[in-house]
Amino acid sequence: MTEHPLLKPTWRCRTCGIAWPCSAAKLRLLGRYRGRRDELIEHLTALQAEATEHLTELHGGTPPAGLTERFVGWAQAR
């Protein structure tokens, strides 16, 4: 499976160019944290905080909407 790493500070997938975590990155994260959902959520929460800082700066001081769902919500719903 091809890697789908994030590209900072834009927080896009380096492979497919869409907002990270893309579908492939989500599948990799689920596999890596299998049976450790709390650790996955903790990891994603830390990434969300970093992304919020970067993206707020890139968007002129306004954080983009939907970052919680993008980073953490998808993992909580499973």
Secondary structure, DSSP 4 states (H G I P E B T S, - for coil): -----EETTTTEETTT-SBSS-HHHHHHHHHHTTT-HHHHHHHHHHHHHHHHHHHHHHTTT-PPTTHHIIIIIHHH--
